[in-house]
Amino acid sequence: MNKFYVTNVQQSDTNEKTGHYQFLVTFDDKTKCRVFYTKNPDWKLESVTRLLTVPCPICRRDYFCNCLERFTDVIDQEVKESGLLPE
């Protein structure tokens, strides 16, 4: 899987003083992940962690894996292109 189609972005937690933001991202295959961003002044993806709601779309494991970390640049681009990040 090389393309992740973002269907929803929900803000989960924020610390505006330090510029750290946490979002729950849902992809079109119902995979959910937690993404951590910093905003100072532009959005920068720090890390991605898959939520264990469905098996990993890459390795198909239903337990913890680090597969999504290899695609942070693709996920970052998809989240930004979705237009769902707050201004």
Secondary structure, DSSP 8 states (H G I E B T S, - for coil): -----EEEEEEEEEETTTTEEEEEEEETTS-EEEEEEEESSSEEEEEEEE-TTS--TTT--SS---GGGGGHHHHHHHHHHHT-S--
